Amino acid sequence: MTPIGKAAVSAVRDEAATSLKQLCTEAADHVARARVALHDESYDTDQALADLDEAILCLKRLYAHGTASKLQASNANAPSPTLRSA
């Protein structure tokens, strides 16, 4: 792989790591808001459920990213198909 190619791959990995960190932070924030909604004077269960739904969406996105990464890794390690002429 060329130095430019390695730099591009590194930049993509750094960007993916940043977005994963953001997703984790966002999920944690939603869970924290849900806890506050349940322990606040107003005891807002609807808001707590909405925040938990948002946290679940973040976790699903994390799972999808992990699944896609595993698929890419297995495809990268698989032998390339041999093209044959007719």
N, C-alpha and C positions, 0 to 999 in steps of 0.2 A: 504494500500500500504506500502511496506517495505521502510525503509530509503534509501536503494540502488535504489529502483524503483523511489522514489521521487527525488533523486539526478539526475537520468538519465532523467526524465521528465523535471526537471529544466534546465539541460544542453542543452537539445533539444530546449527548449523555448528561452534560452539565445542565442543560435546559430541562431535560426530563427529571433529573434529580431535584431541581428547584421546584418544578410543578408538583412533584410527589410530596415535597416538604410542605408546599402550600396546601395541598389537599389534606394532608394530615392535620395541619394547623386549623384549617377550616372545619374539619370534622370535630376536632376537639373543642373549638369555639361553639359550635352548635350544641354539643353535649353540655357544655358549661352553661349556655343560655337556657337549655331545658331544665337543668338543675335549679337555676335561679328562678325560673318561672314557677317551679313546683314549691320552692321554699320561700317565695316572696309572699307578702301579705295578700296579694290578689289570688294566689294559687290558680294560675292560668293554665289549665290542662291542655286547652286547645293550642296555645302557643308552645307549650312543652312538646306536644306531639308534632307540631310543624317543625320545630328545631330538630327533633330526633329524626324525622323524615329527611331533612336536609343532610344530617350527619350520615344517614344510611346511603344517600345518593353519593356522597363523597367517598364512602368506603367501597361502594360498587365501582366507582371510577378507578379507585386504587386497585381493586381486584382485576378489573378489565386491563389495566396497564400491565399488571404482573402476568396475566395470562398471555397478553400479546408479546411480552418480552420473552416468555418461555417458548412461545411458538416461533419467534424469530430466531432464538438460539438453536432450537432443534432443526429449523430449516437451514441455518448456516452450517450446521454440522452434518447434515444429510449429504450424501453424494449427489452430484449434479447428474441429471438424466443425460444419457448418451443419445445424441441425435444420429439417426441413420438415414441414409438416402434411400429413395424408393427404387 
